[in-house]
Amino acid sequence: MLKCELDLRCYFVTGSGSERDIVTRARDSARAGAGVIQVRSKPISARDLYNLGLHVAREVHHANPATRVLIDDRVDVALALRDAGVSGVHLGQDDLDVRVARRLLGPDAVIGLTTGTLELVRGANDLADYIDYVGAGPFRATPTKNSGRPLLGVDGYRPLVAESLVPVVAIGDVTVDDAAELASTGVDGLALVRGIMNATDTQAYVARVISEFERGTVD
């Protein structure tokens, strides 16, 4: 399988809000260097997710063609948007099997899988030929999603990173103030939702996340 190069340092997961605000923040995040934008807005119909993903993909492509746009959960929507510039999908443990997703989306698609425990990371290792990265969380409690998994905190990432055969992205109420410390654990990137959705200046916030992440890798 062809593995693609991914910049996971600042991975924007879109939150609730108007379509205009989500698309604008996605565009501005891409302009500032966010490497991945996952289109997620729950609850949402497949039709509405398609339309949102289409608008995000178009704006992001114009702002920064290097930024990858992924769809949350829905392989069918991601497949429908491949020609519009959507790179792939992020899947949860209860979503479509990643092996099936890979067969449908093709060898150059980006596929991520949710984990957050050693058991889940070890399970993901068995699928390492089919996925490009794992999301691992929750870092701390967050109102945007209740996974039911124990909170990891900073120290919880070190054993997951050591165990994982693919890049690890920390998620779960991560903010710019956490970026350097989390980067020091060896994670490959940070997924942020509310920090970017609530930022007064999206581009400045994203740029600072990347800067702080880089600082954490050398401290």
DOLUM-682618 format. One record per atom (N, C-alpha, C): residue number from 1; atom name; chain; residue in one letter; x, y, z. Coordinates in steps of 0.2 Angstrom, whole numbers, plus 5000, padded with zeros to 4 digits. Example, Ala and Ser with C-alpha at 12.3 -4.5 7.8 and 13.67 -1.06 7.14 Angstrom:
<sites>
num:atome:chaine:residu:px:py:pz
1:N:A:a:5066:4972:5039 .
1:CA:A:a:5062:4978:5039 .
1:C:A:a:5066:4984:5039 .
2:N:A:s:5064:4989:5035 .
2:CA:A:s:5068:4995:5036 .
2:C:A:s:5064:5000:5039 .
</sites>
This chain:
<sites>
num:atome:chaine:residu:px:py:pz
1:N:A:m:5004:4994:5000 .
1:CA:A:m:5000:5000:5000 .
1:C:A:m:5004:5006:5000 .
2:N:A:l:5002:5011:4996 .
2:CA:A:l:5006:5017:4996 .
2:C:A:l:5004:5022:5002 .
3:N:A:k:5010:5023:5006 .
3:CA:A:k:5009:5027:5012 .
3:C:A:k:5010:5035:5010 .
4:N:A:c:5006:5039:5012 .
4:CA:A:c:5007:5046:5010 .
4:C:A:c:5010:5050:5015 .
5:N:A:e:5013:5055:5013 .
5:CA:A:e:5017:5060:5018 .
5:C:A:e:5011:5064:5021 .
6:N:A:l:5011:5064:5028 .
6:CA:A:l:5006:5068:5032 .
6:C:A:l:5010:5073:5037 .
7:N:A:d:5007:5079:5037 .
7:CA:A:d:5009:5084:5042 .
7:C:A:d:5004:5084:5047 .
8:N:A:l:5005:5081:5053 .
8:CA:A:l:5000:5080:5058 .
8:C:A:l:5000:5085:5063 .
9:N:A:r:5005:5089:5063 .
9:CA:A:r:5007:5093:5069 .
9:C:A:r:5000:5097:5071 .
10:N:A:c:4997:5100:5067 .
10:CA:A:c:4991:5104:5068 .
10:C:A:c:4985:5101:5064 .
11:N:A:y:4981:5097:5067 .
11:CA:A:y:4976:5093:5064 .
11:C:A:y:4969:5096:5066 .
12:N:A:f:4966:5100:5062 .
12:CA:A:f:4959:5103:5064 .
12:C:A:f:4953:5099:5063 .
13:N:A:v:4950:5097:5068 .
13:CA:A:v:4943:5094:5068 .
13:C:A:v:4938:5099:5068 .
14:N:A:t:4934:5100:5063 .
14:CA:A:t:4929:5105:5064 .
14:C:A:t:4923:5103:5069 .
15:N:A:g:4921:5108:5072 .
15:CA:A:g:4916:5107:5077 .
15:C:A:g:4909:5110:5075 .
16:N:A:s:4904:5111:5080 .
16:CA:A:s:4898:5114:5078 .
16:C:A:s:4898:5121:5076 .
17:N:A:g:4894:5123:5072 .
17:CA:A:g:4893:5130:5070 .
17:C:A:g:4890:5131:5063 .
18:N:A:s:4890:5137:5061 .
18:CA:A:s:4887:5138:5054 .
18:C:A:s:4892:5135:5049 .
19:N:A:e:4889:5134:5043 .
19:CA:A:e:4893:5131:5038 .
19:C:A:e:4898:5137:5036 .
20:N:A:r:4896:5143:5036 .
20:CA:A:r:4901:5148:5034 .
20:C:A:r:4907:5149:5039 .
21:N:A:d:4905:5148:5045 .
21:CA:A:d:4911:5149:5050 .
21:C:A:d:4915:5143:5049 .
22:N:A:i:4912:5137:5049 .
22:CA:A:i:4917:5131:5048 .
22:C:A:i:4921:5131:5042 .
23:N:A:v:4918:5133:5036 .
23:CA:A:v:4922:5133:5030 .
23:C:A:v:4928:5139:5031 .
24:N:A:t:4926:5144:5034 .
24:CA:A:t:4931:5150:5034 .
24:C:A:t:4936:5148:5039 .
25:N:A:r:4935:5144:5044 .
25:CA:A:r:4940:5142:5049 .
25:C:A:r:4944:5137:5046 .
26:N:A:a:4941:5132:5042 .
26:CA:A:a:4945:5127:5038 .
26:C:A:a:4950:5131:5033 .
27:N:A:r:4948:5135:5030 .
27:CA:A:r:4952:5139:5025 .
27:C:A:r:4957:5143:5028 .
28:N:A:d:4956:5146:5034 .
28:CA:A:d:4961:5150:5037 .
28:C:A:d:4966:5145:5041 .
29:N:A:s:4964:5140:5043 .
29:CA:A:s:4968:5135:5046 .
29:C:A:s:4973:5132:5041 .
30:N:A:a:4971:5131:5035 .
30:CA:A:a:4975:5128:5029 .
30:C:A:a:4980:5134:5027 .
31:N:A:r:4978:5140:5027 .
31:CA:A:r:4982:5145:5025 .
31:C:A:r:4988:5146:5030 .
32:N:A:a:4987:5144:5037 .
32:CA:A:a:4992:5145:5042 .
32:C:A:a:4996:5139:5043 .
33:N:A:g:4995:5133:5039 .
33:CA:A:g:4999:5128:5039 .
33:C:A:g:4996:5121:5042 .
34:N:A:a:4990:5121:5044 .
34:CA:A:a:4987:5115:5046 .
34:C:A:a:4987:5110:5041 .
35:N:A:g:4990:5104:5043 .
35:CA:A:g:4991:5099:5038 .
35:C:A:g:4985:5094:5036 .
36:N:A:v:4981:5094:5041 .
36:CA:A:v:4975:5090:5040 .
36:C:A:v:4969:5093:5043 .
37:N:A:i:4963:5093:5039 .
37:CA:A:i:4957:5095:5042 .
37:C:A:i:4952:5090:5041 .
38:N:A:q:4949:5088:5047 .
38:CA:A:q:4944:5083:5047 .
38:C:A:q:4937:5086:5047 .
39:N:A:v:4933:5085:5043 .
39:CA:A:v:4926:5088:5043 .
39:C:A:v:4921:5083:5047 .
40:N:A:r:4920:5086:5053 .
40:CA:A:r:4915:5083:5058 .
40:C:A:r:4910:5088:5060 .
41:N:A:s:4904:5086:5060 .
41:CA:A:s:4899:5090:5063 .
41:C:A:s:4893:5086:5065 .
42:N:A:k:4892:5084:5071 .
42:CA:A:k:4887:5080:5073 .
42:C:A:k:4882:5083:5078 .
43:N:A:p:4876:5081:5077 .
43:CA:A:p:4873:5076:5072 .
43:C:A:p:4872:5079:5065 .
44:N:A:i:4873:5076:5060 .
44:CA:A:i:4873:5078:5053 .
44:C:A:i:4871:5073:5048 .
45:N:A:s:4867:5074:5043 .
45:CA:A:s:4865:5069:5039 .
45:C:A:s:4870:5068:5033 .
46:N:A:a:4870:5063:5030 .
46:CA:A:a:4875:5062:5025 .
46:C:A:a:4875:5067:5019 .
47:N:A:r:4869:5069:5018 .
47:CA:A:r:4868:5075:5012 .
47:C:A:r:4872:5081:5015 .
48:N:A:d:4870:5083:5021 .
48:CA:A:d:4873:5089:5024 .
48:C:A:d:4881:5088:5025 .
49:N:A:l:4883:5082:5027 .
49:CA:A:l:4890:5081:5027 .
49:C:A:l:4894:5082:5021 .
50:N:A:y:4890:5079:5016 .
50:CA:A:y:4893:5080:5009 .
50:C:A:y:4894:5087:5007 .
51:N:A:n:4889:5091:5008 .
51:CA:A:n:4889:5098:5006 .
51:C:A:n:4894:5102:5010 .
52:N:A:l:4895:5100:5016 .
52:CA:A:l:4900:5104:5020 .
52:C:A:l:4907:5102:5018 .
53:N:A:g:4908:5095:5017 .
53:CA:A:g:4914:5093:5015 .
53:C:A:g:4916:5096:5008 .
54:N:A:l:4911:5096:5004 .
54:CA:A:l:4913:5099:4997 .
54:C:A:l:4915:5106:4998 .
55:N:A:h:4912:5110:5002 .
55:CA:A:h:4914:5117:5002 .
55:C:A:h:4920:5118:5006 .
56:N:A:v:4921:5114:5011 .
56:CA:A:v:4928:5114:5014 .
56:C:A:v:4933:5112:5010 .
57:N:A:a:4932:5107:5006 .
57:CA:A:a:4938:5104:5002 .
57:C:A:a:4940:5110:4996 .
58:N:A:r:4935:5113:4994 .
58:CA:A:r:4936:5118:4988 .
58:C:A:r:4940:5124:4991 .
59:N:A:e:4938:5126:4997 .
59:CA:A:e:4941:5132:5000 .
59:C:A:e:4948:5130:5002 .
60:N:A:v:4949:5124:5005 .
60:CA:A:v:4955:5122:5008 .
60:C:A:v:4960:5121:5002 .
61:N:A:h:4958:5118:4997 .
61:CA:A:h:4962:5117:4991 .
61:C:A:h:4965:5124:4988 .
62:N:A:h:4961:5129:4988 .
62:CA:A:h:4963:5135:4985 .
62:C:A:h:4968:5139:4990 .
63:N:A:a:4967:5138:4997 .
63:CA:A:a:4971:5141:5002 .
63:C:A:a:4978:5137:5002 .
64:N:A:n:4978:5131:5002 .
64:CA:A:n:4984:5127:5003 .
64:C:A:n:4983:5120:5000 .
65:N:A:p:4985:5119:4994 .
65:CA:A:p:4984:5112:4991 .
65:C:A:p:4987:5106:4995 .
66:N:A:a:4992:5108:4999 .
66:CA:A:a:4995:5103:5003 .
66:C:A:a:4991:5100:5009 .
67:N:A:t:4986:5104:5011 .
67:CA:A:t:4982:5102:5017 .
67:C:A:t:4977:5096:5015 .
68:N:A:r:4977:5091:5019 .
68:CA:A:r:4973:5085:5017 .
68:C:A:r:4966:5086:5021 .
69:N:A:v:4961:5085:5017 .
69:CA:A:v:4954:5085:5020 .
69:C:A:v:4951:5078:5021 .
70:N:A:l:4949:5077:5027 .
70:CA:A:l:4946:5070:5028 .
70:C:A:l:4939:5071:5030 .
71:N:A:i:4935:5066:5029 .
71:CA:A:i:4928:5065:5032 .
71:C:A:i:4928:5061:5038 .
72:N:A:d:4924:5063:5043 .
72:CA:A:d:4923:5059:5049 .
72:C:A:d:4918:5053:5048 .
73:N:A:d:4920:5047:5049 .
73:CA:A:d:4916:5041:5050 .
73:C:A:d:4913:5039:5043 .
74:N:A:r:4911:5043:5038 .
74:CA:A:r:4907:5041:5033 .
74:C:A:r:4912:5040:5027 .
75:N:A:v:4913:5033:5025 .
75:CA:A:v:4917:5031:5020 .
75:C:A:v:4913:5033:5013 .
76:N:A:d:4907:5032:5013 .
76:CA:A:d:4903:5034:5007 .
76:C:A:d:4903:5041:5005 .
77:N:A:v:4903:5045:5010 .
77:CA:A:v:4904:5052:5009 .
77:C:A:v:4911:5054:5006 .
78:N:A:a:4916:5051:5010 .
78:CA:A:a:4923:5052:5007 .
78:C:A:a:4924:5050:5000 .
79:N:A:l:4921:5044:4999 .
79:CA:A:l:4922:5042:4992 .
79:C:A:l:4918:5046:4987 .
80:N:A:a:4912:5049:4989 .
80:CA:A:a:4909:5053:4984 .
80:C:A:a:4912:5060:4983 .
81:N:A:l:4917:5062:4988 .
81:CA:A:l:4920:5068:4987 .
81:C:A:l:4928:5067:4985 .
82:N:A:r:4930:5061:4983 .
82:CA:A:r:4937:5060:4981 .
82:C:A:r:4938:5065:4975 .
83:N:A:d:4934:5065:4970 .
83:CA:A:d:4936:5070:4965 .
83:C:A:d:4935:5077:4966 .
84:N:A:a:4933:5079:4972 .
84:CA:A:a:4932:5086:4974 .
84:C:A:a:4938:5088:4978 .
85:N:A:g:4943:5083:4980 .
85:CA:A:g:4949:5084:4983 .
85:C:A:g:4949:5082:4990 .
86:N:A:v:4944:5078:4992 .
86:CA:A:v:4944:5075:4999 .
86:C:A:v:4949:5069:4999 .
87:N:A:s:4954:5069:5004 .
87:CA:A:s:4959:5064:5003 .
87:C:A:s:4957:5057:5007 .
88:N:A:g:4952:5057:5011 .
88:CA:A:g:4951:5051:5014 .
88:C:A:g:4946:5051:5020 .
89:N:A:v:4947:5047:5025 .
89:CA:A:v:4942:5047:5030 .
89:C:A:v:4945:5045:5037 .
90:N:A:h:4942:5047:5042 .
90:CA:A:h:4944:5045:5049 .
90:C:A:h:4939:5041:5052 .
91:N:A:l:4941:5035:5054 .
91:CA:A:l:4936:5030:5057 .
91:C:A:l:4936:5028:5064 .
92:N:A:g:4931:5027:5067 .
92:CA:A:g:4930:5025:5074 .
92:C:A:g:4930:5017:5074 .
93:N:A:q:4931:5015:5080 .
93:CA:A:q:4931:5008:5081 .
93:C:A:q:4925:5004:5079 .
94:N:A:d:4919:5007:5079 .
94:CA:A:d:4913:5004:5077 .
94:C:A:d:4911:5006:5070 .
95:N:A:d:4915:5010:5066 .
95:CA:A:d:4914:5011:5059 .
95:C:A:d:4916:5006:5054 .
96:N:A:l:4915:5007:5048 .
96:CA:A:l:4917:5002:5043 .
96:C:A:l:4924:5000:5044 .
97:N:A:d:4925:4993:5043 .
97:CA:A:d:4932:4990:5044 .
97:C:A:d:4937:4994:5039 .
98:N:A:v:4943:4996:5042 .
98:CA:A:v:4947:5000:5038 .
98:C:A:v:4950:4996:5032 .
99:N:A:r:4950:4989:5032 .
99:CA:A:r:4952:4985:5026 .
99:C:A:r:4947:4986:5021 .
100:N:A:v:4940:4987:5022 .
100:CA:A:v:4935:4988:5017 .
100:C:A:v:4936:4995:5015 .
101:N:A:a:4937:5000:5019 .
101:CA:A:a:4938:5007:5018 .
101:C:A:a:4944:5008:5013 .
102:N:A:r:4949:5004:5014 .
102:CA:A:r:4955:5005:5010 .
102:C:A:r:4954:5002:5003 .
103:N:A:r:4950:4997:5002 .
103:CA:A:r:4948:4994:4996 .
103:C:A:r:4944:4999:4992 .
104:N:A:l:4939:5002:4995 .
104:CA:A:l:4935:5007:4992 .
104:C:A:l:4938:5013:4990 .
105:N:A:l:4943:5016:4994 .
105:CA:A:l:4945:5022:4993 .
105:C:A:l:4952:5022:4989 .
106:N:A:g:4955:5017:4989 .
106:CA:A:g:4961:5016:4985 .
106:C:A:g:4968:5017:4989 .
107:N:A:p:4973:5015:4986 .
107:CA:A:p:4980:5015:4990 .
107:C:A:p:4982:5022:4992 .
108:N:A:d:4980:5027:4988 .
108:CA:A:d:4983:5034:4990 .
108:C:A:d:4979:5038:4995 .
109:N:A:a:4973:5035:4997 .
109:CA:A:a:4969:5038:5002 .
109:C:A:a:4972:5038:5009 .
110:N:A:v:4970:5043:5013 .
110:CA:A:v:4972:5044:5020 .
110:C:A:v:4967:5041:5024 .
111:N:A:i:4969:5036:5028 .
111:CA:A:i:4964:5033:5033 .
111:C:A:i:4967:5033:5040 .
112:N:A:g:4963:5036:5044 .
112:CA:A:g:4965:5036:5051 .
112:C:A:g:4960:5032:5055 .
113:N:A:l:4962:5030:5061 .
113:CA:A:l:4958:5025:5066 .
113:C:A:l:4959:5028:5073 .
114:N:A:t:4953:5028:5076 .
114:CA:A:t:4953:5030:5083 .
114:C:A:t:4955:5025:5088 .
115:N:A:t:4960:5027:5092 .
115:CA:A:t:4962:5022:5098 .
115:C:A:t:4962:5026:5104 .
116:N:A:g:4966:5024:5109 .
116:CA:A:g:4966:5028:5115 .
116:C:A:g:4969:5023:5121 .
117:N:A:t:4969:5017:5120 .
117:CA:A:t:4972:5012:5125 .
117:C:A:t:4977:5008:5122 .
118:N:A:l:4981:5005:5126 .
118:CA:A:l:4986:5000:5123 .
118:C:A:l:4983:4994:5119 .
119:N:A:e:4977:4992:5122 .
119:CA:A:e:4974:4986:5118 .
119:C:A:e:4972:4989:5111 .
120:N:A:l:4969:4995:5111 .
120:CA:A:l:4967:4997:5104 .
120:C:A:l:4973:4999:5100 .
121:N:A:v:4978:5001:5102 .
121:CA:A:v:4984:5003:5098 .
121:C:A:v:4987:4996:5096 .
122:N:A:r:4987:4991:5100 .
122:CA:A:r:4990:4984:5098 .
122:C:A:r:4985:4982:5092 .
123:N:A:g:4978:4983:5093 .
123:CA:A:g:4974:4981:5088 .
123:C:A:g:4975:4984:5081 .
124:N:A:a:4977:4991:5082 .
124:CA:A:a:4978:4995:5076 .
124:C:A:a:4984:4993:5073 .
125:N:A:n:4989:4990:5076 .
125:CA:A:n:4995:4988:5073 .
125:C:A:n:4994:4982:5069 .
126:N:A:d:4989:4978:5070 .
126:CA:A:d:4987:4973:5066 .
126:C:A:d:4984:4975:5059 .
127:N:A:l:4983:4981:5059 .
127:CA:A:l:4980:4985:5053 .
127:C:A:l:4984:4990:5050 .
128:N:A:a:4991:4990:5052 .
128:CA:A:a:4995:4995:5050 .
128:C:A:a:4996:4996:5043 .
129:N:A:d:4995:4990:5039 .
129:CA:A:d:4996:4991:5032 .
129:C:A:d:4990:4994:5028 .
130:N:A:y:4985:4996:5032 .
130:CA:A:y:4978:4999:5029 .
130:C:A:y:4977:5006:5032 .
131:N:A:i:4981:5008:5037 .
131:CA:A:i:4980:5014:5040 .
131:C:A:i:4986:5019:5040 .
132:N:A:d:4985:5025:5040 .
132:CA:A:d:4990:5030:5040 .
132:C:A:d:4992:5033:5046 .
133:N:A:y:4988:5033:5051 .
133:CA:A:y:4989:5035:5058 .
133:C:A:y:4983:5033:5062 .
134:N:A:v:4985:5034:5069 .
134:CA:A:v:4979:5033:5074 .
134:C:A:v:4978:5039:5078 .
135:N:A:g:4972:5041:5079 .
135:CA:A:g:4970:5046:5084 .
135:C:A:g:4970:5043:5091 .
136:N:A:a:4973:5046:5096 .
136:CA:A:a:4973:5043:5103 .
136:C:A:a:4970:5048:5108 .
137:N:A:g:4965:5046:5112 .
137:CA:A:g:4963:5050:5117 .
137:C:A:g:4957:5047:5121 .
138:N:A:p:4954:5050:5125 .
138:CA:A:p:4955:5058:5126 .
138:C:A:p:4961:5060:5131 .
139:N:A:f:4964:5065:5128 .
139:CA:A:f:4969:5068:5132 .
139:C:A:f:4966:5071:5139 .
140:N:A:r:4961:5074:5139 .
140:CA:A:r:4957:5076:5145 .
140:C:A:r:4950:5076:5143 .
141:N:A:a:4945:5077:5148 .
141:CA:A:a:4938:5077:5146 .
141:C:A:a:4936:5083:5142 .
142:N:A:t:4932:5081:5137 .
142:CA:A:t:4929:5086:5132 .
142:C:A:t:4922:5085:5131 .
143:N:A:p:4918:5091:5130 .
143:CA:A:p:4911:5090:5129 .
143:C:A:p:4909:5088:5122 .
144:N:A:t:4914:5088:5117 .
144:CA:A:t:4913:5087:5110 .
144:C:A:t:4912:5080:5109 .
145:N:A:k:4915:5075:5114 .
145:CA:A:k:4914:5068:5112 .
145:C:A:k:4915:5064:5119 .
146:N:A:n:4911:5059:5120 .
146:CA:A:n:4912:5055:5126 .
146:C:A:n:4914:5048:5124 .
147:N:A:s:4920:5046:5124 .
147:CA:A:s:4923:5040:5121 .
147:C:A:s:4921:5034:5126 .
148:N:A:g:4921:5036:5133 .
148:CA:A:g:4921:5031:5138 .
148:C:A:g:4927:5028:5140 .
149:N:A:r:4933:5030:5136 .
149:CA:A:r:4940:5028:5138 .
149:C:A:r:4943:5032:5144 .
150:N:A:p:4947:5029:5147 .
150:CA:A:p:4951:5033:5153 .
150:C:A:p:4954:5039:5150 .
151:N:A:l:4955:5044:5153 .
151:CA:A:l:4959:5050:5151 .
151:C:A:l:4966:5048:5151 .
152:N:A:l:4970:5051:5146 .
152:CA:A:l:4977:5049:5146 .
152:C:A:l:4982:5054:5149 .
153:N:A:g:4980:5060:5149 .
153:CA:A:g:4985:5065:5152 .
153:C:A:g:4991:5065:5147 .
154:N:A:v:4996:5069:5149 .
154:CA:A:v:5002:5069:5145 .
154:C:A:v:5006:5062:5146 .
155:N:A:d:5007:5059:5152 .
155:CA:A:d:5011:5053:5152 .
155:C:A:d:5008:5047:5149 .
156:N:A:g:5001:5047:5148 .
156:CA:A:g:4998:5042:5145 .
156:C:A:g:5000:5041:5138 .
157:N:A:y:5003:5046:5134 .
157:CA:A:y:5004:5045:5127 .
157:C:A:y:5011:5041:5126 .
158:N:A:r:5015:5042:5131 .
158:CA:A:r:5022:5039:5130 .
158:C:A:r:5022:5031:5128 .
159:N:A:p:5018:5027:5132 .
159:CA:A:p:5018:5020:5130 .
159:C:A:p:5014:5019:5124 .
160:N:A:l:5009:5023:5122 .
160:CA:A:l:5005:5022:5116 .
160:C:A:l:5010:5023:5110 .
161:N:A:v:5014:5029:5110 .
161:CA:A:v:5019:5030:5105 .
161:C:A:v:5024:5025:5104 .
162:N:A:a:5026:5022:5110 .
162:CA:A:a:5031:5017:5110 .
162:C:A:a:5028:5010:5107 .
163:N:A:e:5022:5009:5107 .
163:CA:A:e:5019:5003:5105 .
163:C:A:e:5017:5004:5098 .
164:N:A:s:5015:5010:5096 .
164:CA:A:s:5011:5010:5089 .
164:C:A:s:5016:5010:5083 .
165:N:A:l:5014:5006:5078 .
165:CA:A:l:5018:5006:5072 .
165:C:A:l:5016:5011:5067 .
166:N:A:v:5011:5015:5068 .
166:CA:A:v:5010:5021:5064 .
166:C:A:v:5010:5027:5068 .
167:N:A:p:5010:5033:5065 .
167:CA:A:p:5010:5039:5068 .
167:C:A:p:5004:5040:5073 .
168:N:A:v:5005:5044:5079 .
168:CA:A:v:5000:5045:5084 .
168:C:A:v:4998:5052:5084 .
169:N:A:v:4991:5053:5084 .
169:CA:A:v:4989:5060:5085 .
169:C:A:v:4985:5061:5092 .
170:N:A:a:4987:5065:5096 .
170:CA:A:a:4983:5066:5102 .
170:C:A:a:4977:5070:5101 .
171:N:A:i:4972:5068:5105 .
171:CA:A:i:4965:5072:5104 .
171:C:A:i:4961:5072:5111 .
172:N:A:g:4957:5077:5112 .
172:CA:A:g:4953:5077:5118 .
172:C:A:g:4955:5083:5122 .
173:N:A:d:4951:5089:5120 .
173:CA:A:d:4952:5095:5123 .
173:C:A:d:4959:5098:5123 .
174:N:A:v:4963:5096:5118 .
174:CA:A:v:4970:5099:5117 .
174:C:A:v:4969:5106:5115 .
175:N:A:t:4974:5110:5118 .
175:CA:A:t:4974:5117:5116 .
175:C:A:t:4981:5119:5114 .
176:N:A:v:4982:5125:5112 .
176:CA:A:v:4989:5127:5110 .
176:C:A:v:4994:5127:5116 .
177:N:A:d:4991:5128:5122 .
177:CA:A:d:4995:5128:5128 .
177:C:A:d:4998:5121:5130 .
178:N:A:d:4995:5116:5127 .
178:CA:A:d:4997:5109:5128 .
178:C:A:d:5002:5107:5123 .
179:N:A:a:5003:5111:5117 .
179:CA:A:a:5006:5108:5111 .
179:C:A:a:5014:5106:5113 .
180:N:A:a:5017:5110:5116 .
180:CA:A:a:5024:5108:5117 .
180:C:A:a:5025:5102:5122 .
181:N:A:e:5021:5102:5127 .
181:CA:A:e:5022:5096:5132 .
181:C:A:e:5020:5090:5128 .
182:N:A:l:5014:5090:5125 .
182:CA:A:l:5012:5084:5121 .
182:C:A:l:5017:5082:5116 .
183:N:A:a:5020:5087:5112 .
183:CA:A:a:5025:5085:5107 .
183:C:A:a:5031:5081:5110 .
184:N:A:s:5033:5083:5116 .
184:CA:A:s:5038:5080:5120 .
184:C:A:s:5037:5073:5121 .
185:N:A:t:5031:5070:5121 .
185:CA:A:t:5030:5063:5122 .
185:C:A:t:5031:5059:5116 .
186:N:A:g:5032:5062:5110 .
186:CA:A:g:5034:5058:5104 .
186:C:A:g:5028:5058:5099 .
187:N:A:v:5022:5060:5101 .
187:CA:A:v:5016:5060:5097 .
187:C:A:v:5018:5064:5090 .
188:N:A:d:5015:5062:5085 .
188:CA:A:d:5016:5065:5078 .
188:C:A:d:5012:5071:5077 .
189:N:A:g:5007:5072:5081 .
189:CA:A:g:5002:5078:5080 .
189:C:A:g:4997:5079:5085 .
190:N:A:l:4994:5084:5084 .
190:CA:A:l:4988:5086:5089 .
190:C:A:l:4982:5088:5085 .
191:N:A:a:4977:5085:5087 .
191:CA:A:a:4970:5086:5084 .
191:C:A:a:4966:5091:5089 .
192:N:A:l:4964:5097:5086 .
192:CA:A:l:4961:5102:5090 .
192:C:A:l:4954:5103:5087 .
193:N:A:v:4949:5104:5092 .
193:CA:A:v:4943:5106:5089 .
193:C:A:v:4941:5113:5092 .
194:N:A:r:4939:5113:5098 .
194:CA:A:r:4937:5120:5101 .
194:C:A:r:4942:5125:5101 .
195:N:A:g:4948:5124:5102 .
195:CA:A:g:4953:5129:5102 .
195:C:A:g:4953:5133:5095 .
196:N:A:i:4953:5129:5090 .
196:CA:A:i:4952:5133:5083 .
196:C:A:i:4945:5135:5082 .
197:N:A:m:4940:5132:5084 .
197:CA:A:m:4933:5134:5082 .
197:C:A:m:4932:5141:5086 .
198:N:A:n:4935:5141:5092 .
198:CA:A:n:4934:5147:5096 .
198:C:A:n:4939:5153:5096 .
199:N:A:a:4944:5152:5092 .
199:CA:A:a:4950:5156:5091 .
199:C:A:a:4947:5163:5088 .
200:N:A:t:4950:5168:5091 .
200:CA:A:t:4948:5175:5089 .
200:C:A:t:4952:5176:5082 .
201:N:A:d:4958:5174:5081 .
201:CA:A:d:4962:5174:5075 .
201:C:A:d:4964:5167:5073 .
202:N:A:t:4960:5164:5069 .
202:CA:A:t:4962:5157:5067 .
202:C:A:t:4969:5156:5065 .
203:N:A:q:4971:5160:5060 .
203:CA:A:q:4978:5159:5057 .
203:C:A:q:4983:5160:5063 .
204:N:A:a:4982:5164:5067 .
204:CA:A:a:4987:5165:5072 .
204:C:A:a:4987:5160:5077 .
205:N:A:y:4982:5157:5079 .
205:CA:A:y:4981:5151:5083 .
205:C:A:y:4984:5145:5080 .
206:N:A:v:4983:5144:5074 .
206:CA:A:v:4986:5138:5071 .
206:C:A:v:4993:5138:5070 .
207:N:A:a:4996:5144:5068 .
207:CA:A:a:5003:5145:5068 .
207:C:A:a:5006:5144:5074 .
208:N:A:r:5003:5146:5080 .
208:CA:A:r:5006:5146:5086 .
208:C:A:r:5006:5138:5088 .
209:N:A:v:5001:5135:5087 .
209:CA:A:v:5001:5127:5088 .
209:C:A:v:5007:5124:5085 .
210:N:A:i:5008:5126:5079 .
210:CA:A:i:5014:5122:5075 .
210:C:A:i:5020:5125:5078 .
211:N:A:s:5021:5131:5080 .
211:CA:A:s:5027:5133:5083 .
211:C:A:s:5028:5130:5090 .
212:N:A:e:5023:5129:5094 .
212:CA:A:e:5024:5126:5100 .
212:C:A:e:5025:5119:5100 .
213:N:A:f:5022:5116:5095 .
213:CA:A:f:5023:5109:5094 .
213:C:A:f:5031:5108:5092 .
214:N:A:e:5033:5112:5087 .
214:CA:A:e:5040:5111:5086 .
214:C:A:e:5045:5112:5091 .
215:N:A:r:5043:5117:5096 .
215:CA:A:r:5047:5119:5102 .
215:C:A:r:5047:5112:5106 .
216:N:A:g:5042:5109:5107 .
216:CA:A:g:5042:5103:5111 .
216:C:A:g:5046:5097:5108 .
217:N:A:t:5047:5097:5102 .
217:CA:A:t:5051:5092:5099 .
217:C:A:t:5058:5092:5100 .
218:N:A:v:5060:5099:5102 .
218:CA:A:v:5068:5100:5103 .
218:C:A:v:5069:5101:5110 .
219:N:A:d:5064:5103:5114 .
219:CA:A:d:5066:5104:5121 .
219:C:A:d:5069:5098:5125 .
</sites>
